[in-house]
Amino acid sequence: MQITDANGLVVSLAVNTAGNFYSSALLKFPVTAKVIANGMERVMVASQASGDCNTCHTQTGTSMAPGRIVLP
């Protein structure tokens, strides 16, 4: 997982087996995110003003999110 904040700070995060990730970095919102695996990327289209990913990435997806994120 890679997060880029409004100041251009790029933070790479490990994702655990449950799909969760954490950073203590002080990020300036809005942020963009992408999942990188096996040389492929899945990029979030819109920037986000919240770090609570599960608000939109529910089982079926809300607010135009595609639901749970899977590896690219």
Summary of the structure (lengths in Angstrom):
residues: 72
radius of gyration: 11.8
end to end distance: 11.4
largest distance: 31.7
contacts: 147
relative contact order: 0.21
helix: 4%
strand: 25%
